[in-house]
Amino acid sequence: MAASKLRSVTATASYVALEDIPCSFVSILNKTGAALVIEVASDSGTDKEITLADGLSIGLTVISNAKELRIKSATGTTGVQIVTE
């Protein structure tokens, strides 16, 4: 596993996968100025999304890689920060 490191990622109006980073846990901080929507790439659907308000953070367990998660934001494109472990 790669060492923990703070990374900035970009959200778009359509879902985009997080970076290809081997890990078992992803912390996501939303500083986009808008809601950020998160989903598991292999299990999508409107009833399976997590909406993260601006300024909030969440920690999610993944099986083996950060790219298992996808994000989108209707208006904010920059300001998403992640830490992987």
N, CA, C and O atoms as a GROMACS GRO file, in nm:
protein
  340
    1MET      N    1   0.083  -0.118   0.000
    1MET     CA    2   0.000   0.000   0.000
    1MET      C    3   0.088   0.125   0.000
    1MET      O    4   0.195   0.128   0.061
    2ALA      N    5   0.041   0.226  -0.069
    2ALA     CA    6   0.114   0.353  -0.074
    2ALA      C    7   0.099   0.426   0.059
    2ALA      O    8   0.001   0.407   0.132
    3ALA      N    9   0.196   0.509   0.090
    3ALA     CA   10   0.191   0.588   0.212
    3ALA      C   11   0.076   0.688   0.205
    3ALA      O   12   0.040   0.733   0.097
    4SER      N   13   0.018   0.722   0.320
    4SER     CA   14  -0.089   0.820   0.324
    4SER      C   15  -0.038   0.953   0.270
    4SER      O   16   0.073   0.996   0.301
    5LYS      N   17  -0.121   1.017   0.188
    5LYS     CA   18  -0.082   1.143   0.127
    5LYS      C   19  -0.208   1.221   0.094
    5LYS      O   20  -0.305   1.164   0.044
    6LEU      N   21  -0.208   1.350   0.121
    6LEU     CA   22  -0.320   1.436   0.087
    6LEU      C   23  -0.314   1.465  -0.063
    6LEU      O   24  -0.211   1.507  -0.115
    7ARG      N   25  -0.425   1.443  -0.132
    7ARG     CA   26  -0.432   1.467  -0.276
    7ARG      C   27  -0.556   1.552  -0.306
    7ARG      O   28  -0.659   1.537  -0.241
    8SER      N   29  -0.543   1.639  -0.404
    8SER     CA   30  -0.658   1.716  -0.453
    8SER      C   31  -0.710   1.647  -0.578
    8SER      O   32  -0.632   1.608  -0.664
    9VAL      N   33  -0.840   1.634  -0.587
    9VAL     CA   34  -0.902   1.574  -0.706
    9VAL      C   35  -1.010   1.667  -0.758
    9VAL      O   36  -1.058   1.754  -0.686
   10THR      N   37  -1.047   1.649  -0.882
   10THR     CA   38  -1.147   1.733  -0.947
   10THR      C   39  -1.277   1.656  -0.966
   10THR      O   40  -1.277   1.542  -1.012
   11ALA      N   41  -1.386   1.720  -0.930
   11ALA     CA   42  -1.519   1.662  -0.952
   11ALA      C   43  -1.581   1.731  -1.073
   11ALA      O   44  -1.556   1.848  -1.098
   12THR      N   45  -1.663   1.657  -1.147
   12THR     CA   46  -1.734   1.712  -1.262
   12THR      C   47  -1.883   1.686  -1.244
   12THR      O   48  -1.924   1.627  -1.144
   13ALA      N   49  -1.963   1.728  -1.340
   13ALA     CA   50  -2.108   1.707  -1.333
   13ALA      C   51  -2.145   1.560  -1.355
   13ALA      O   52  -2.255   1.518  -1.320
   14SER      N   53  -2.054   1.483  -1.413
   14SER     CA   54  -2.073   1.338  -1.430
   14SER      C   55  -1.978   1.265  -1.336
   14SER      O   56  -1.875   1.320  -1.297
   15TYR      N   57  -2.013   1.143  -1.301
   15TYR     CA   58  -1.927   1.067  -1.211
   15TYR      C   59  -1.788   1.047  -1.270
   15TYR      O   60  -1.773   1.018  -1.389
   16VAL      N   61  -1.688   1.061  -1.186
   16VAL     CA   62  -1.549   1.034  -1.222
   16VAL      C   63  -1.488   0.951  -1.109
   16VAL      O   64  -1.508   0.981  -0.991
   17ALA      N   65  -1.414   0.847  -1.146
   17ALA     CA   66  -1.350   0.761  -1.045
   17ALA      C   67  -1.235   0.835  -0.979
   17ALA      O   68  -1.168   0.918  -1.041
   18LEU      N   69  -1.212   0.804  -0.852
   18LEU     CA   70  -1.093   0.856  -0.786
   18LEU      C   71  -0.969   0.793  -0.849
   18LEU      O   72  -0.980   0.699  -0.928
   19GLU      N   73  -0.853   0.844  -0.813
   19GLU     CA   74  -0.727   0.795  -0.870
   19GLU      C   75  -0.706   0.647  -0.841
   19GLU      O   76  -0.762   0.592  -0.746
   20ASP      N   77  -0.624   0.586  -0.924
   20ASP     CA   78  -0.586   0.445  -0.909
   20ASP      C   79  -0.477   0.436  -0.802
   20ASP      O   80  -0.358   0.439  -0.832
   21ILE      N   81  -0.521   0.424  -0.675
   21ILE     CA   82  -0.429   0.422  -0.561
   21ILE      C   83  -0.462   0.300  -0.475
   21ILE      O   84  -0.571   0.294  -0.417
   22PRO      N   85  -0.372   0.204  -0.465
   22PRO     CA   86  -0.398   0.090  -0.376
   22PRO      C   87  -0.416   0.138  -0.232
   22PRO      O   88  -0.330   0.209  -0.179
   23CYS      N   89  -0.526   0.098  -0.168
   23CYS     CA   90  -0.553   0.138  -0.030
   23CYS      C   91  -0.670   0.056   0.022
   23CYS      O   92  -0.732  -0.020  -0.052
   24SER      N   93  -0.699   0.073   0.151
   24SER     CA   94  -0.815   0.006   0.209
   24SER      C   95  -0.913   0.106   0.272
   24SER      O   96  -1.021   0.068   0.317
   25PHE      N   97  -0.874   0.235   0.277
   25PHE     CA   98  -0.957   0.337   0.339
   25PHE      C   99  -0.934   0.470   0.267
   25PHE      O  100  -0.820   0.505   0.237
   26VAL      N  101  -1.043   0.543   0.240
   26VAL     CA  102  -1.035   0.672   0.173
   26VAL      C  103  -1.112   0.776   0.255
   26VAL      O  104  -1.229   0.757   0.286
   27SER      N  105  -1.044   0.884   0.291
   27SER     CA  106  -1.110   0.997   0.356
   27SER      C  107  -1.131   1.104   0.249
   27SER      O  108  -1.039   1.136   0.174
   28ILE      N  109  -1.252   1.160   0.243
   28ILE     CA  110  -1.286   1.260   0.142
   28ILE      C  111  -1.334   1.386   0.213
   28ILE      O  112  -1.422   1.380   0.299
   29LEU      N  113  -1.276   1.501   0.178
   29LEU     CA  114  -1.317   1.632   0.230
   29LEU      C  115  -1.374   1.712   0.115
   29LEU      O  116  -1.309   1.728   0.011
   30ASN      N  117  -1.495   1.763   0.132
   30ASN     CA  118  -1.562   1.842   0.029
   30ASN      C  119  -1.546   1.990   0.059
   30ASN      O  120  -1.605   2.042   0.154
   31LYS      N  121  -1.466   2.059  -0.022
   31LYS     CA  122  -1.450   2.204  -0.011
   31LYS      C  123  -1.482   2.269  -0.145
   31LYS      O  124  -1.418   2.367  -0.184
   32THR      N  125  -1.581   2.212  -0.218
   32THR     CA  126  -1.615   2.260  -0.352
   32THR      C  127  -1.706   2.382  -0.350
   32THR      O  128  -1.714   2.455  -0.449
   33GLY      N  129  -1.775   2.407  -0.239
   33GLY     CA  130  -1.875   2.512  -0.235
   33GLY      C  131  -2.013   2.462  -0.272
   33GLY      O  132  -2.109   2.539  -0.277
   34ALA      N  133  -2.023   2.331  -0.298
   34ALA     CA  134  -2.150   2.268  -0.335
   34ALA      C  135  -2.153   2.126  -0.281
   34ALA      O  136  -2.053   2.078  -0.227
   35ALA      N  137  -2.265   2.061  -0.294
   35ALA     CA  138  -2.277   1.921  -0.250
   35ALA      C  139  -2.191   1.832  -0.340
   35ALA      O  140  -2.179   1.855  -0.460
   36LEU      N  141  -2.132   1.730  -0.279
   36LEU     CA  142  -2.054   1.631  -0.351
   36LEU      C  143  -2.126   1.498  -0.338
   36LEU      O  144  -2.166   1.460  -0.228
   37VAL      N  145  -2.144   1.427  -0.448
   37VAL     CA  146  -2.213   1.298  -0.447
   37VAL      C  147  -2.109   1.189  -0.467
   37VAL      O  148  -2.025   1.198  -0.556
   38ILE      N  149  -2.117   1.086  -0.384
   38ILE     CA  150  -2.021   0.975  -0.386
   38ILE      C  151  -2.097   0.845  -0.408
   38ILE      O  152  -2.206   0.826  -0.353
   39GLU      N  153  -2.040   0.756  -0.488
   39GLU     CA  154  -2.099   0.624  -0.505
   39GLU      C  155  -1.988   0.520  -0.522
   39GLU      O  156  -1.875   0.553  -0.558
   40VAL      N  157  -2.022   0.395  -0.494
   40VAL     CA  158  -1.932   0.283  -0.520
   40VAL      C  159  -1.950   0.246  -0.667
   40VAL      O  160  -2.061   0.221  -0.711
   41ALA      N  161  -1.841   0.244  -0.742
   41ALA     CA  162  -1.848   0.223  -0.886
   41ALA      C  163  -1.919   0.093  -0.924
   41ALA      O  164  -1.991   0.088  -1.024
   42SER      N  165  -1.899  -0.012  -0.846
   42SER     CA  166  -1.958  -0.142  -0.880
   42SER      C  167  -2.100  -0.160  -0.830
   42SER      O  168  -2.161  -0.264  -0.855
   43ASP      N  169  -2.154  -0.062  -0.760
   43ASP     CA  170  -2.288  -0.074  -0.701
   43ASP      C  171  -2.357   0.062  -0.705
   43ASP      O  172  -2.382   0.122  -0.601
   44SER      N  173  -2.389   0.109  -0.825
   44SER     CA  174  -2.443   0.243  -0.840
   44SER      C  175  -2.595   0.244  -0.842
   44SER      O  176  -2.660   0.139  -0.849
   45GLY      N  177  -2.650   0.363  -0.835
   45GLY     CA  178  -2.794   0.384  -0.836
   45GLY      C  179  -2.829   0.501  -0.748
   45GLY      O  180  -2.759   0.528  -0.650
   46THR      N  181  -2.936   0.571  -0.779
   46THR     CA  182  -2.970   0.692  -0.704
   46THR      C  183  -2.997   0.664  -0.557
   46THR      O  184  -2.975   0.751  -0.473
   47ASP      N  185  -3.043   0.544  -0.525
   47ASP     CA  186  -3.069   0.512  -0.385
   47ASP      C  187  -2.944   0.463  -0.313
   47ASP      O  188  -2.951   0.424  -0.196
   48LYS      N  189  -2.829   0.463  -0.382
   48LYS     CA  190  -2.704   0.414  -0.323
   48LYS      C  191  -2.596   0.521  -0.323
   48LYS      O  192  -2.477   0.489  -0.313
   49GLU      N  193  -2.637   0.646  -0.332
   49GLU     CA  194  -2.542   0.758  -0.331
   49GLU      C  195  -2.530   0.816  -0.191
   49GLU      O  196  -2.623   0.808  -0.110
   50ILE      N  197  -2.415   0.874  -0.164
   50ILE     CA  198  -2.395   0.951  -0.041
   50ILE      C  199  -2.376   1.096  -0.083
   50ILE      O  200  -2.289   1.125  -0.166
   51THR      N  201  -2.456   1.186  -0.028
   51THR     CA  202  -2.440   1.328  -0.058
   51THR      C  203  -2.368   1.394   0.059
   51THR      O  204  -2.413   1.388   0.174
   52LEU      N  205  -2.256   1.457   0.027
   52LEU     CA  206  -2.170   1.519   0.128
   52LEU      C  207  -2.177   1.670   0.110
   52LEU      O  208  -2.134   1.723   0.008
   53ALA      N  209  -2.231   1.739   0.208
   53ALA     CA  210  -2.244   1.885   0.201
   53ALA      C  211  -2.106   1.951   0.202
   53ALA      O  212  -2.008   1.893   0.250
   54ASP      N  213  -2.100   2.072   0.149
   54ASP     CA  214  -1.974   2.147   0.147
   54ASP      C  215  -1.921   2.164   0.289
   54ASP      O  216  -1.995   2.195   0.382
   55GLY      N  217  -1.790   2.142   0.305
   55GLY     CA  218  -1.725   2.158   0.434
   55GLY      C  219  -1.721   2.032   0.518
   55GLY      O  220  -1.655   2.029   0.622
   56LEU      N  221  -1.791   1.927   0.476
   56LEU     CA  222  -1.794   1.803   0.553
   56LEU      C  223  -1.697   1.700   0.495
   56LEU      O  224  -1.652   1.712   0.381
   57SER      N  225  -1.666   1.600   0.576
   57SER     CA  226  -1.578   1.492   0.531
   57SER      C  227  -1.640   1.358   0.570
   57SER      O  228  -1.730   1.349   0.653
   58ILE      N  229  -1.588   1.253   0.506
   58ILE     CA  230  -1.634   1.118   0.532
   58ILE      C  231  -1.518   1.022   0.511
   58ILE      O  232  -1.430   1.048   0.428
   59GLY      N  233  -1.516   0.912   0.584
   59GLY     CA  234  -1.418   0.807   0.565
   59GLY      C  235  -1.487   0.681   0.519
   59GLY      O  236  -1.586   0.639   0.579
   60LEU      N  237  -1.436   0.620   0.413
   60LEU     CA  238  -1.499   0.502   0.355
   60LEU      C  239  -1.398   0.390   0.338
   60LEU      O  240  -1.285   0.412   0.293
   61THR      N  241  -1.439   0.270   0.374
   61THR     CA  242  -1.356   0.152   0.353
   61THR      C  243  -1.377   0.102   0.210
   61THR      O  244  -1.490   0.094   0.162
   62VAL      N  245  -1.267   0.069   0.143
   62VAL     CA  246  -1.273   0.011   0.009
   62VAL      C  247  -1.206  -0.125   0.013
   62VAL      O  248  -1.134  -0.156   0.109
   63ILE      N  249  -1.227  -0.206  -0.089
   63ILE     CA  250  -1.167  -0.340  -0.091
   63ILE      C  251  -1.018  -0.332  -0.114
   63ILE      O  252  -0.940  -0.392  -0.039
   64SER      N  253  -0.975  -0.259  -0.219
   64SER     CA  254  -0.831  -0.256  -0.248
   64SER      C  255  -0.782  -0.132  -0.319
   64SER      O  256  -0.661  -0.118  -0.340
   65ASN      N  257  -0.872  -0.038  -0.358
   65ASN     CA  258  -0.825   0.074  -0.438
   65ASN      C  259  -0.922   0.192  -0.429
   65ASN      O  260  -1.044   0.173  -0.420
   66ALA      N  261  -0.868   0.314  -0.430
   66ALA     CA  262  -0.951   0.435  -0.425
   66ALA      C  263  -1.043   0.447  -0.546
   66ALA      O  264  -1.150   0.507  -0.536
   67LYS      N  265  -1.002   0.390  -0.661
   67LYS     CA  266  -1.084   0.402  -0.782
   67LYS      C  267  -1.216   0.325  -0.772
   67LYS      O  268  -1.297   0.331  -0.864
   68GLU      N  269  -1.237   0.253  -0.663
   68GLU     CA  270  -1.366   0.188  -0.639
   68GLU      C  271  -1.475   0.290  -0.610
   68GLU      O  272  -1.594   0.258  -0.616
   69LEU      N  273  -1.436   0.414  -0.578
   69LEU     CA  274  -1.530   0.521  -0.548
   69LEU      C  275  -1.534   0.621  -0.663
   69LEU      O  276  -1.432   0.650  -0.725
   70ARG      N  277  -1.655   0.674  -0.690
   70ARG     CA  278  -1.671   0.777  -0.791
   70ARG      C  279  -1.739   0.897  -0.727
   70ARG      O  280  -1.820   0.882  -0.636
   71ILE      N  281  -1.706   1.017  -0.777
   71ILE     CA  282  -1.761   1.141  -0.723
   71ILE      C  283  -1.814   1.228  -0.836
   71ILE      O  284  -1.773   1.216  -0.951
   72LYS      N  285  -1.908   1.317  -0.798
   72LYS     CA  286  -1.954   1.421  -0.891
   72LYS      C  287  -2.007   1.539  -0.810
   72LYS      O  288  -2.048   1.523  -0.695
   73SER      N  289  -2.006   1.657  -0.873
   73SER     CA  290  -2.059   1.777  -0.811
   73SER      C  291  -2.118   1.864  -0.920
   73SER      O  292  -2.053   1.889  -1.022
   74ALA      N  293  -2.239   1.911  -0.901
   74ALA     CA  294  -2.308   1.989  -1.004
   74ALA      C  295  -2.238   2.122  -1.033
   74ALA      O  296  -2.236   2.166  -1.148
   75THR      N  297  -2.182   2.186  -0.932
   75THR     CA  298  -2.123   2.318  -0.955
   75THR      C  299  -1.977   2.330  -0.916
   75THR      O  300  -1.901   2.399  -0.984
   76GLY      N  301  -1.936   2.265  -0.810
   76GLY     CA  302  -1.798   2.280  -0.765
   76GLY      C  303  -1.708   2.177  -0.832
   76GLY      O  304  -1.736   2.058  -0.823
   77THR      N  305  -1.602   2.220  -0.897
   77THR     CA  306  -1.515   2.125  -0.965
   77THR      C  307  -1.383   2.104  -0.893
   77THR      O  308  -1.324   1.997  -0.901
   78THR      N  309  -1.337   2.205  -0.822
   78THR     CA  310  -1.214   2.189  -0.745
   78THR      C  311  -1.249   2.197  -0.597
   78THR      O  312  -1.358   2.242  -0.560
   79GLY      N  313  -1.157   2.153  -0.513
   79GLY     CA  314  -1.181   2.160  -0.370
   79GLY      C  315  -1.211   2.028  -0.304
   79GLY      O  316  -1.249   2.024  -0.187
   80VAL      N  317  -1.195   1.918  -0.378
   80VAL     CA  318  -1.211   1.786  -0.318
   80VAL      C  319  -1.072   1.736  -0.279
   80VAL      O  320  -0.981   1.732  -0.362
   81GLN      N  321  -1.057   1.699  -0.154
   81GLN     CA  322  -0.930   1.647  -0.106
   81GLN      C  323  -0.950   1.508  -0.051
   81GLN      O  324  -1.049   1.482   0.018
   82ILE      N  325  -0.856   1.418  -0.080
   82ILE     CA  326  -0.865   1.282  -0.028
   82ILE      C  327  -0.734   1.243   0.040
   82ILE      O  328  -0.626   1.293   0.006
   83VAL      N  329  -0.747   1.154   0.136
   83VAL     CA  330  -0.632   1.090   0.199
   83VAL      C  331  -0.660   0.940   0.192
   83VAL      O  332  -0.769   0.895   0.229
   84THR      N  333  -0.563   0.863   0.144
   84THR     CA  334  -0.579   0.719   0.135
   84THR      C  335  -0.489   0.650   0.237
   84THR      O  336  -0.381   0.699   0.269
   85GLU      N  337  -0.534   0.538   0.286
   85GLU     CA  338  -0.455   0.459   0.382
   85GLU      C  339  -0.459   0.314   0.341
   85GLU      O  340  -0.399   0.230   0.408
   0.00000   0.00000   0.00000
